[in-house]
Amino acid sequence: MSVYKQLLGEDFNKLHPMLQHRYDTVPGEAFRAKGIMKTIKHGSPLLFPFYQAAPLMDFLFPEQGTDIPFDMIHSCIDQGEKTYDIEWSRNFYFPEKKRTFNSTTRIDLKTKHAYDLLGKPAMMHSNLLLDVTKEGRLITRTNAQHLFGIIPLPSFFKGKAIVEDGFDDARGVYTVHATVYNDILGTIMMYAGEFQELTT
């Protein structure tokens, strides 16, 4: 059975059918896609040194733009003890440079908890809250965050995120809109785009 179906329970069946397909995630299988990010943009100039350093950890990056081609893959790895890692790899093809944003979503089916591991090495652990809207979209929000999985971050240091995954029936494309923000600095990063599954 899909790891996400076990995590979401009955809410999984409320997802749009194409999102059920996308998140029909079992060990040894992968979902591949390519598309266009209609917009990628940053926030406060105070974060510019962070944007410059983050690519060293396959994290965020300093480039911004519109209509940026990208591709992505996510695959599931069984870690044992009813724990699974969803490995995410995203490549963004800016005119001047390719950038990568990788992360791992760890799902513990014993506790029904999920959290993201961000950076390489994973310096940030963010607890995830998942909800399904009445329209069948998947909303993912971050909650508590810990540096290196140990040190809890106070609210004014947190990079809070909200991601909305959907499917546009009229155009036959998956959609994504993500915002990462801080209570003091405002937007850290925002991207919105669409993509289609690669089946070959």
N, C-alpha and C positions, 0 to 999 in steps of 0.2 A: 504494500500500500504506500502511496505517496507520503513522504515525510511531512509535507505541508498539510496534507489532509489529516494526518494524525495530530498535528499541532493545532489546526484550526477547528477540528471537529465538525459539527454540523454547519458552521459558517463557511466551510470550504464549498459546500454545494450551493451557496448563495453567490459565489463568484460568477462573473461572466464565463460562459463555457470555454472561450478561448483562453481566459486566465486559468481556468482549471487545467486546461491542456498545458499551458506554460509551466505551471507549478506542480504538474504531475511528476514530482521529483523522486526518483529512486536511485539507490547507489549504482554506479557504473554507467549512468546515462547522462546526457548533456543537452542543453538547449542552446542553440546558436542563432544569432540574429545580426542583422545589419540595418542601418537606417541613417537618419539625419537628426542632429540636435538643432532645433530651430534657433535656440539661443543658449549660450553659456556665458554667465557673467559673474563678477565678483562684487564685493561690497567695499568696506572701509579701506582707504589707502594705508591705514595703520598696519594692515595685515600683509602689506607687500613683501616684507622680508620672509614671512611664513610661506607665502605662495612660491617664492623663489627656492626655498629649501625643501618644501614638501615633495617635489618630484623624486628626490633621492630615496624616498620611502614608498614610491608608487602610490602616492596619496593625491592631494590636490596639485594644481599647477597654475602658473601665472597667466596663461593665455585666456583670452575671451573671444567671442565671435558669434556669428550667425550662420546657419546652414552648414554646420560642421559634420562631415561624414563620421560615422563611428561604427564599430562592431563590438559584440559582446558574446560571452559564453558563460554559462553557469552549470556546474556539475556537482554531483553529490558523492561524498566519501563517507563510508561507514567507519566511525571511530570506535565502535564497540560500546557495550553498556548502554544501548539505546541513545547514543549520542551521534549526531551527524554533522558534518561540515559541508556547507554549500559554498563552493569556491567561485567567486565572481571575478571575471577579468573584462575590463572595458578599455578599448583603444579609441582615442579621439584623433582624427587626422586634420590638424590645423594646417594652413598653407605653408607655414614655416617649420613645423615640427609635429611629430607624432607624440602624444602623451598617453600615459597609462594610469588607470585608477583601479587598483585591485583591493579586494576585501574578502573576508570570510564571515559567513553567517553560521554560527554554531547553534544547533538546535538540540536541546536536551528533552527527550520525550518522557523521561521519568518525572521531571518537574514541570513540563509544558512551558519551558522558558526558552527564549531565543535572544542572542546578542551578537552584535557585530564586532569583529576584530579588524581594526583599521591600521594601515601602515605596514611596513616591512623593515624591521620586525614589528609585530603588532603592539603598538604603543598605547592605543586607545581601545577600551572595551566599552561598548554602549549597549545597554539593555534595550530591547525592542518590544513595542506594543503593536499588535496587528489587529486591524478591524476591517470588516467588509461593509461597504455602503449599500444602501437599498438599490442602487443602480448596478451593483456587482463589481465595483472597483475595490482594489486592495489598498488600504491606507496603512503605512508603516511609520511609526513615530519612535524617536529615541526617548529614553527615560534616564535612569541613573547612568553615570559615566565614571570609569575608573582608569587612571593612568597605570599602564602595565598590568591591569587587572587587579591592582592592590590598593592604590591611593584614590579615594573618592574625591571627585572634583566638586568644588562649590559651584553654585548656580552661575555666578558671574564669569566662570571660566568655561562653562559648557558650550559646545557647539551643538545646538539642538537641531534635529532634522525631521522633516516630514516628507514622505514620498508617496505619490499617488500613481498607481498602475491601473491602466484601463485598456479598453479595446474599442476602436471606432468601427462600428459595423458598416457604416456607409462607405468608408474608404478602405476597409480591410486591413487596418494597421493597429499594432499595439501602440499605446501612448504612455508617456512617463513625464511626470512633473515633480521635481525635487528641489527643496529649499533647505539650506543649512544656515542657521542664524545664531546669534548670541544676543542675550538680553541687553548688553551695553553697546556692542559694536554694530548690531544690526545684521544684515545679510553677510554671510561669509562666502556662500556660493549658491547659485541657482542655475538649474538647467531644465529645459523642456524640449521634448522631441518625440519622434515616432520611429517605429522599426517593424520589420517583418522577419519571420522565422526563416532561417536557412535550412533547407531540408536535404541538401546534398553536400 
